Amino acid sequence: HVPNGEPKNARVVSSAEAGQANMLQLASARLDTLLGDWSTLDFIKLDVEGAEEASLTGASSLLDQHRPELLVEFNSHRCSDPGGLL
């Protein structure tokens, strides 16, 4: 969802919200799939406007295998479990 006049605050929404105005449909893939063949992974920076939990879940194999440093910007109001995420 891209809010009117606030393109810097776009966010990922559920499929239930997908029919609303200002929506862009984009292809997506798990980080485990995109980066799974990398021999090393030292650092991940995430700024995904509310999709932190899903992004980290989609990188769970990479996180387990490489134990990279993480820099994650997150909005506690958009997380289902902010304390658990931290």
All heavy atoms as an XYZ file, in Angstrom:
643
protein
N       0.848     -1.175      0.000
C       0.000      0.000      0.000
C       0.892      1.236      0.000
O       1.834      1.318      0.772
C      -0.894      0.001      1.239
C      -1.693      1.246      1.372
N      -1.449      2.163      2.358
C      -2.716      1.723      0.641
C      -2.311      3.168      2.233
N      -3.085      2.933      1.203
N       0.620      2.169     -0.874
C       1.369      3.422     -0.963
C       0.418      4.549     -0.560
O      -0.476      4.909     -1.323
C       1.920      3.665     -2.386
C       2.723      4.951     -2.426
C       2.751      2.485     -2.855
N       0.579      5.127      0.635
C      -0.330      6.193      1.060
C      -0.204      7.436      0.179
O       0.886      7.764     -0.290
C       0.134      6.525      2.487
C       1.014      5.403      2.901
C       1.570      4.803      1.650
N      -1.316      8.119     -0.034
C      -1.296      9.363     -0.805
C      -0.341     10.352     -0.170
O      -0.406     10.614      1.028
C      -2.694      9.989     -0.851
C      -3.619      9.239     -1.771
O      -3.192      8.650     -2.748
N      -4.902      9.248     -1.454
N       0.585     10.899     -0.945
C       1.515     11.912     -0.469
C       2.593     11.397      0.464
O       3.362     12.180      1.007
N       2.667     10.090      0.686
C       3.649      9.512      1.616
C       4.315      8.273      1.017
O       4.275      7.203      1.607
C       2.957      9.120      2.933
C       2.621     10.271      3.834
C       3.859     10.937      4.412
O       4.861     10.242      4.670
O       3.822     12.153      4.593
N       4.932      8.359     -0.144
C       5.513      7.164     -0.756
C       6.603      6.517      0.091
O       6.860      5.333     -0.023
C       6.065      7.679     -2.091
C       6.257      9.145     -1.877
C       5.188      9.562     -0.912
N       7.210      7.290      0.990
C       8.253      6.710      1.838
C       7.670      5.809      2.916
O       8.381      5.087      3.585
C       9.095      7.817      2.478
C       8.329      8.672      3.471
C       9.182      9.813      3.977
C       8.458     10.698      4.938
N       7.254     11.327      4.461
N       6.355      5.831      3.109
C       5.706      5.009      4.120
C       4.884      3.883      3.510
O       3.909      3.435      4.106
C       4.827      5.878      5.033
C       5.668      6.700      5.980
O       6.646      6.207      6.535
N       5.326      7.951      6.148
N       5.274      3.415      2.342
C       4.599      2.276      1.743
C       4.806      1.062      2.642
O       5.762      0.995      3.411
C       5.171      2.005      0.353
N       3.873      0.111      2.565
C       3.978     -1.073      3.410
C       3.361     -2.277      2.722
O       2.549     -2.145      1.818
C       3.307     -0.835      4.758
C       1.830     -0.596      4.674
C       1.231     -0.229      6.032
N      -0.155      0.137      5.889
C      -1.186     -0.692      6.036
N      -0.970     -1.959      6.344
N      -2.421     -0.276      5.878
N       3.750     -3.445      3.164
C       3.195     -4.700      2.682
C       1.879     -4.925      3.408
O       1.800     -4.727      4.620
C       4.175     -5.871      2.950
C       3.561     -7.193      2.541
C       5.496     -5.625      2.232
N       0.850     -5.339      2.669
C      -0.453     -5.593      3.272
C      -0.892     -7.025      3.008
O      -0.362     -7.691      2.117
C      -1.528     -4.611      2.738
C      -1.175     -3.178      3.084
C      -1.727     -4.761      1.246
N      -1.864     -7.465      3.767
C      -2.405     -8.810      3.582
C      -3.229     -8.869      2.305
O      -3.668     -7.838      1.780
C      -3.275     -9.192      4.778
O      -4.454     -8.394      4.779
N      -3.479    -10.064      1.837
C      -4.289    -10.212      0.620
C      -5.709     -9.705      0.850
O      -6.370     -9.267     -0.094
C      -4.291    -11.660      0.153
O      -4.774    -12.507      1.178
N      -6.201     -9.711      2.087
C      -7.535     -9.197      2.391
C      -7.635     -7.697      2.142
O      -8.702     -7.188      1.817
C      -7.888     -9.506      3.841
N      -6.535     -6.985      2.293
C      -6.509     -5.541      2.071
C      -6.151     -5.174      0.630
O      -6.194     -4.007      0.260
C      -5.469     -4.884      2.987
C      -5.752     -5.031      4.471
C      -4.601     -4.457      5.279
O      -3.628     -5.202      5.516
O      -4.683     -3.273      5.653
N      -5.799     -6.132     -0.170
C      -5.195     -5.880     -1.480
C      -6.088     -5.158     -2.473
O      -5.587     -4.581     -3.411
C      -4.702     -7.186     -2.089
N      -7.393     -5.133     -2.293
C      -8.266     -4.486     -3.255
C      -8.441     -2.996     -3.045
O      -9.140     -2.343     -3.809
N      -7.821     -2.442     -2.039
C      -7.980     -1.025     -1.739
C      -7.204     -0.155     -2.733
O      -6.360     -0.635     -3.464
C      -7.502     -0.738     -0.314
C      -8.297     -1.465      0.742
C      -7.756     -1.205      2.137
O      -6.965     -0.303      2.342
N      -8.173     -2.012      3.085
N      -7.497      1.153     -2.696
C      -6.805      2.106     -3.568
C      -5.331      2.202     -3.202
O      -4.935      1.876     -2.093
C      -7.462      3.477     -3.447
N      -4.534      2.657     -4.141
C      -3.096      2.891     -3.960
C      -2.312      1.604     -3.689
O      -1.344      1.614     -2.949
C      -2.823      3.907     -2.850
C      -3.423      5.248     -3.156
O      -3.453      5.662     -4.306
N      -3.911      5.921     -2.144
N      -2.741      0.516     -4.281
C      -2.040     -0.757     -4.093
C      -1.214     -1.084     -5.330
O      -1.639     -0.849     -6.455
C      -3.034     -1.899     -3.871
C      -3.877     -1.763     -2.657
S      -2.903     -2.085     -1.181
C      -4.080     -1.641      0.049
N      -0.036     -1.599     -5.094
C       0.820     -2.109     -6.157
C       1.040     -3.586     -5.892
O       1.335     -3.969     -4.758
C       2.182     -1.406     -6.151
C       2.176      0.097     -6.360
C       3.580      0.649     -6.157
C       1.671      0.434     -7.745
N       0.901     -4.417     -6.888
C       1.171     -5.834     -6.726
C       2.583     -6.119     -7.207
O       2.953     -5.748     -8.331
C       0.173     -6.681     -7.501
C       0.337     -8.152     -7.227
C      -0.790     -8.980     -7.832
O      -1.683     -8.464     -8.474
N      -0.734    -10.264     -7.621
N       3.372     -6.724     -6.352
C       4.776     -6.999     -6.655
C       5.078     -8.468     -6.451
O       4.491     -9.118     -5.595
C       5.681     -6.176     -5.734
C       5.452     -4.673     -5.730
C       6.245     -4.027     -4.613
C       5.838     -4.090     -7.070
N       6.025     -8.964     -7.194
C       6.497    -10.324     -6.976
C       7.351    -10.342     -5.714
O       8.002     -9.355     -5.373
C       7.331    -10.781     -8.173
N       7.338    -11.446     -5.019
C       8.163    -11.572     -3.826
C       8.754    -12.975     -3.760
O       8.272    -13.888     -4.433
C       7.347    -11.286     -2.559
O       6.322    -12.252     -2.410
N       9.787    -13.112     -2.960
C      10.425    -14.411     -2.750
C      11.086    -14.393     -1.384
O      11.429    -13.331     -0.859
C      11.468    -14.680     -3.833
N      11.241    -15.555     -0.804
C      11.919    -15.673      0.483
C      13.404    -15.368      0.313
O      14.013    -15.715     -0.700
C      11.761    -17.098      1.025
C      10.331    -17.497      1.350
C      10.243    -18.973      1.695
N      11.106    -19.314      2.802
C      10.691    -19.429      4.070
N       9.424    -19.253      4.365
N      11.543    -19.736      5.028
N      13.986    -14.715      1.306
C      15.431    -14.466      1.268
C      16.191    -15.789      1.228
O      17.240    -15.884      0.595
C      15.867    -13.626      2.460
C      15.435    -12.167      2.414
C      15.784    -11.469      3.725
C      16.060    -11.449      1.245
N      15.663    -16.819      1.899
C      16.296    -18.140      1.842
C      16.418    -18.630      0.403
O      17.406    -19.267      0.036
C      15.492    -19.162      2.649
C      15.678    -19.036      4.148
O      16.644    -18.370      4.582
O      14.863    -19.608      4.885
N      15.431    -18.336     -0.420
C      15.451    -18.745     -1.826
C      16.391    -17.864     -2.641
O      17.197    -18.360     -3.421
C      14.028    -18.673     -2.420
O      13.162    -19.511     -1.658
C      14.011    -19.086     -3.875
N      16.289    -16.564     -2.449
C      17.097    -15.630     -3.240
C      18.588    -15.734     -2.940
O      19.418    -15.576     -3.833
C      16.651    -14.188     -2.973
C      15.255    -13.812     -3.465
C      14.883    -12.422     -2.964
C      15.196    -13.871     -4.975
N      18.934    -15.948     -1.679
C      20.336    -15.917     -1.261
C      20.857    -17.272     -0.788
O      21.953    -17.364     -0.245
C      20.520    -14.886     -0.127
C      19.979    -13.486     -0.400
C      20.179    -12.601      0.827
C      20.629    -12.871     -1.612
N      20.077    -18.310     -0.991
C      20.405    -19.631     -0.465
C      21.722    -20.214     -0.937
O      22.322    -21.024     -0.243
N      22.206    -19.802     -2.100
C      23.458    -20.365     -2.614
C      24.678    -19.509     -2.287
O      25.777    -19.785     -2.746
C      23.361    -20.612     -4.123
C      23.117    -19.348     -4.931
O      22.804    -18.296     -4.328
O      23.224    -19.416     -6.168
N      24.500    -18.449     -1.496
C      25.645    -17.619     -1.098
C      26.526    -18.403     -0.135
O      26.041    -19.055      0.790
C      25.170    -16.342     -0.432
C      24.598    -15.322     -1.374
C      24.011    -15.555     -2.583
C      24.552    -13.915     -1.174
N      23.592    -14.378     -3.152
C      23.913    -13.353     -2.305
C      24.969    -13.090     -0.157
C      23.695    -12.001     -2.433
C      24.748    -11.730     -0.286
C      24.128    -11.194     -1.415
N      27.825    -18.313     -0.329
C      28.746    -19.045      0.550
C      28.940    -18.340      1.888
O      29.221    -18.995      2.891
C      30.097    -19.248     -0.142
O      30.678    -17.990     -0.453
N      28.808    -17.027      1.904
C      28.892    -16.279      3.167
C      27.848    -15.162      3.151
O      27.519    -14.618      2.098
C      30.278    -15.635      3.393
O      30.557    -14.744      2.325
C      31.363    -16.680      3.491
N      27.374    -14.856      4.311
C      26.433    -13.757      4.486
C      26.698    -13.186      5.873
O      26.421    -13.824      6.885
C      24.992    -14.258      4.376
C      23.895    -13.210      4.508
C      23.990    -12.170      3.396
C      22.532    -13.871      4.499
N      27.280    -12.003      5.918
C      27.725    -11.414      7.181
C      26.761    -10.394      7.763
O      26.778    -10.149      8.965
C      29.077    -10.709      6.985
C      30.157    -11.655      6.520
O      30.187    -12.809      6.990
O      30.969    -11.246      5.675
N      25.936     -9.776      6.917
C      25.142     -8.631      7.371
C      23.836     -8.548      6.587
O      23.833     -8.736      5.367
C      25.950     -7.346      7.157
C      25.271     -6.084      7.607
C      25.228     -5.751      8.952
C      24.689     -5.239      6.690
C      24.607     -4.572      9.366
C      24.070     -4.060      7.092
C      24.023     -3.735      8.439
N      22.742     -8.291      7.285
C      21.448     -8.050      6.647
C      20.865     -6.781      7.242
O      20.795     -6.636      8.463
C      20.462     -9.214      6.876
C      20.954    -10.497      6.213
C      19.068     -8.848      6.344
C      20.091    -11.716      6.501
N      20.455     -5.862      6.367
C      19.738     -4.658      6.794
C      18.315     -4.755      6.269
O      18.098     -4.976      5.086
C      20.393     -3.399      6.232
C      19.630     -2.130      6.597
C      20.175     -0.923      5.858
C      19.433      0.342      6.233
N      18.113      0.444      5.599
N      17.344     -4.617      7.171
C      15.938     -4.658      6.788
C      15.258     -3.344      7.132
O      15.350     -2.867      8.257
C      15.193     -5.775      7.532
C      15.513     -7.213      7.177
C      14.731     -8.153      8.077
C      15.209     -7.497      5.728
N      14.562     -2.781      6.171
C      13.691     -1.626      6.364
C      12.499     -1.903      5.471
O      12.447     -1.482      4.323
C      14.416     -0.333      5.979
C      13.569      0.909      6.233
O      12.398      0.775      6.652
O      14.075      2.014      5.999
N      11.558     -2.682      5.981
C      10.493     -3.231      5.148
C       9.096     -2.814      5.610
O       8.107     -3.464      5.274
C      10.608     -4.770      5.046
C      11.831     -5.157      4.240
C      10.644     -5.407      6.419
N       9.026     -1.713      6.372
C       7.757     -1.073      6.716
C       6.674     -2.037      7.196
O       5.605     -2.131      6.618
C       7.244     -0.249      5.540
C       8.185      0.833      5.067
C       8.529      1.864      6.134
O       7.711      2.107      7.050
O       9.647      2.415      6.070
N       6.964     -2.779      8.248
C       5.961     -3.635      8.860
C       6.038     -5.093      8.471
O       5.297     -5.909      9.003
N       6.927     -5.449      7.564
C       7.047     -6.843      7.138
C       8.273     -7.514      7.755
O       8.795     -8.489      7.224
C       7.100     -6.930      5.618
N       8.733     -6.998      8.888
C       9.947     -7.529      9.513
C       9.780     -8.993      9.901
O      10.664     -9.813      9.638
C      10.317     -6.707     10.757
C      10.688     -5.278     10.454
C       9.495     -4.360     10.270
O       8.362     -4.736     10.627
O       9.709     -3.251      9.760
N       8.668     -9.327     10.553
C       8.467    -10.708     10.988
C       8.469    -11.667      9.802
O       9.143    -12.702      9.842
C       7.160    -10.829     11.774
C       7.225    -10.117     13.103
C       5.861     -9.901     13.719
O       4.980     -9.324     13.046
O       5.698    -10.298     14.880
N       7.746    -11.324      8.753
C       7.697    -12.178      7.566
C       9.063    -12.273      6.896
O       9.475    -13.348      6.448
C       6.655    -11.657      6.584
N       9.776    -11.160      6.844
C      11.098    -11.159      6.211
C      12.080    -12.042      6.965
O      12.842    -12.797      6.364
C      11.652     -9.740      6.121
O      10.837     -8.954      5.301
N      12.075    -11.946      8.277
C      12.991    -12.762      9.076
C      12.589    -14.231      9.041
O      13.457    -15.112      9.012
C      13.067    -12.234     10.502
C      13.750    -10.867     10.622
C      13.581    -10.294     12.020
C      15.226    -10.949     10.247
N      11.295    -14.498      8.998
C      10.839    -15.880      8.849
C      11.313    -16.436      7.512
O      11.769    -17.576      7.433
C       9.306    -15.961      8.953
O       8.915    -15.530     10.258
C       8.797    -17.369      8.705
N      11.243    -15.611      6.470
C      11.683    -16.027      5.140
C      13.183    -16.139      5.000
O      13.689    -16.592      3.984
N      13.912    -15.731      6.016
C      15.373    -15.838      6.027
C      15.856    -16.784      7.122
O      17.040    -16.801      7.440
C      15.990    -14.461      6.231
N      14.959    -17.582      7.683
C      15.315    -18.395      8.851
C      16.485    -19.353      8.593
O      17.361    -19.494      9.444
C      14.099    -19.167      9.366
O      13.577    -20.008      8.355
N      16.537    -19.974      7.427
C      17.659    -20.875      7.123
C      18.972    -20.111      7.015
O      20.004    -20.560      7.516
C      17.403    -21.645      5.826
O      16.328    -22.534      5.993
N      18.920    -18.944      6.347
C      20.121    -18.108      6.241
C      20.600    -17.666      7.619
O      21.804    -17.673      7.900
C      19.840    -16.868      5.395
C      19.619    -17.065      3.915
C      19.138    -15.767      3.287
C      20.886    -17.547      3.239
N      19.675    -17.253      8.465
C      20.030    -16.794      9.811
C      20.668    -17.918     10.610
O      21.676    -17.721     11.297
C      18.799    -16.251     10.533
C      18.142    -15.028      9.903
C      16.858    -14.673     10.642
C      19.092    -13.851      9.843
N      20.099    -19.114     10.517
C      20.653    -20.269     11.232
C      22.030    -20.655     10.702
O      22.938    -20.953     11.478
C      19.721    -21.477     11.121
C      18.453    -21.324     11.926
O      18.403    -20.463     12.836
O      17.490    -22.066     11.642
N      22.179    -20.644      9.392
C      23.435    -21.087      8.776
C      24.568    -20.076      8.925
O      25.687    -20.441      9.261
C      23.219    -21.374      7.292
C      24.473    -21.826      6.570
C      24.224    -22.054      5.089
O      23.103    -21.964      4.589
N      25.296    -22.334      4.362
N      24.289    -18.800      8.678
C      25.347    -17.796      8.602
C      25.482    -16.928      9.851
O      26.514    -16.291     10.044
C      25.121    -16.880      7.393
C      25.177    -17.585      6.085
N      26.356    -17.960      5.485
C      24.193    -18.007      5.254
C      26.112    -18.560      4.340
N      24.793    -18.605      4.175
N      24.423    -16.851     10.654
C      24.418    -16.001     11.858
C      24.893    -14.578     11.552
O      25.787    -14.036     12.208
C      25.275    -16.616     12.974
C      24.995    -18.082     13.293
C      23.645    -18.337     13.850
N      23.507    -17.722     15.174
C      22.363    -17.638     15.820
N      21.277    -18.111     15.287
N      22.309    -17.070     16.999
N      24.289    -13.920     10.531
C      24.744    -12.566     10.157
C      24.362    -11.535     11.212
O      23.425    -11.731     11.999
C      23.986    -12.303      8.857
C      22.725    -13.097      8.997
C      23.141    -14.343      9.741
N      25.082    -10.437     11.213
C      24.683     -9.278     12.006
C      23.403     -8.738     11.376
O      23.242     -8.781     10.155
C      25.762     -8.196     11.964
C      27.074     -8.598     12.592
C      27.009     -8.653     14.106
O      26.229     -7.875     14.706
O      27.736     -9.469     14.680
N      22.496     -8.224     12.183
C      21.235     -7.684     11.681
C      21.070     -6.231     12.083
O      21.367     -5.859     13.222
C      20.038     -8.461     12.249
C      19.921     -9.929     11.901
C      18.762    -10.553     12.670
C      19.723    -10.110     10.408
N      20.607     -5.436     11.151
C      20.172     -4.078     11.427
C      18.732     -4.029     10.929
O      18.479     -4.140      9.732
C      21.030     -3.051     10.692
C      20.578     -1.598     10.791
C      20.582     -1.122     12.245
C      21.458     -0.714      9.943
N      17.780     -3.932     11.869
C      16.368     -4.018     11.525
C      15.645     -2.792     12.052
O      15.621     -2.559     13.256
C      15.724     -5.296     12.115
C      14.248     -5.368     11.749
C      16.468     -6.540     11.647
N      15.084     -2.014     11.137
C      14.197     -0.940     11.542
C      12.811     -1.554     11.621
O      12.394     -2.271     10.718
C      14.190      0.176     10.507
C      13.337      1.337     10.955
C      12.488      1.956      9.874
O      12.214      1.309      8.861
O      12.097      3.110     10.072
N      12.101     -1.332     12.740
C      10.762     -1.870     12.808
C       9.836     -0.929     13.558
O      10.258     -0.117     14.364
C      10.755     -3.274     13.408
C      10.762     -3.324     14.912
C       9.597     -3.653     15.602
C      11.905     -3.060     15.635
C       9.590     -3.705     16.979
C      11.914     -3.123     17.009
C      10.745     -3.448     17.688
N       8.562     -1.057     13.245
C       7.518     -0.281     13.882
C       6.758     -1.245     14.780
O       6.101     -2.165     14.290
C       6.607      0.319     12.810
C       5.496      1.159     13.372
O       4.990      0.899     14.459
N       5.090      2.153     12.620
N       6.822     -1.038     16.069
C       6.192     -1.976     17.003
C       4.684     -2.072     16.798
O       4.085     -3.103     17.115
C       6.504     -1.573     18.443
O       5.964     -0.297     18.731
N       4.073     -1.052     16.241
C       2.629     -1.077     16.005
C       2.244     -1.953     14.827
O       1.078     -2.304     14.674
C       2.097      0.341     15.793
C       2.343      1.228     16.960
N       1.700      1.085     18.172
C       3.198      2.262     17.140
C       2.129      1.992     19.022
N       3.043      2.721     18.419
N       3.190     -2.300     13.989
C       2.908     -3.154     12.833
C       3.365     -4.598     13.062
O       3.224     -5.427     12.173
C       3.581     -2.591     11.579
C       2.954     -1.295     11.104
C       3.553     -0.866      9.796
N       2.962      0.389      9.338
C       3.458      1.123      8.380
N       4.547      0.729      7.742
N       2.885      2.244      8.021
N       3.901     -4.900     14.228
C       4.339     -6.259     14.548
C       3.298     -6.957     15.394
O       2.711     -6.348     16.291
C       5.650     -6.225     15.355
S       7.097     -5.809     14.415
N       3.094     -8.239     15.146
C       2.164     -8.993     15.975
C       2.769     -9.276     17.344
O       2.049     -9.385     18.332
C       1.743    -10.292     15.283
O       2.868    -11.133     15.096
N       4.112     -9.385     17.406
C       4.787     -9.668     18.672
C       6.126     -8.909     18.712
O       7.168     -9.496     18.474
C       5.016    -11.164     18.824
C       5.695    -11.555     20.114
O       5.792    -10.711     21.042
O       6.131    -12.721     20.209
N       6.079     -7.602     19.007
C       7.314     -6.806     18.988
C       8.398     -7.342     19.925
O       9.565     -7.414     19.545
C       6.868     -5.414     19.430
C       5.415     -5.369     19.209
C       4.922     -6.775     19.333
N       8.023     -7.744     21.135
C       9.010     -8.291     22.072
C       9.630     -9.567     21.552
O      10.831     -9.785     21.684
N       8.823    -10.417     20.942
C       9.338    -11.659     20.365
C      10.265    -11.415     19.204
O      11.249    -12.110     19.014
N       9.961    -10.392     18.409
C      10.822    -10.043     17.290
C      12.194     -9.604     17.792
O      13.212    -10.014     17.262
C      10.201     -8.946     16.425
C      11.043     -8.466     15.243
C      11.208     -9.576     14.222
C      10.421     -7.248     14.604
N      12.192     -8.773     18.820
C      13.480     -8.316     19.358
C      14.235     -9.463     19.980
O      15.427     -9.570     19.882
C      13.245     -7.231     20.406
C      12.715     -5.908     19.850
C      12.448     -4.939     20.993
C      13.668     -5.291     18.848
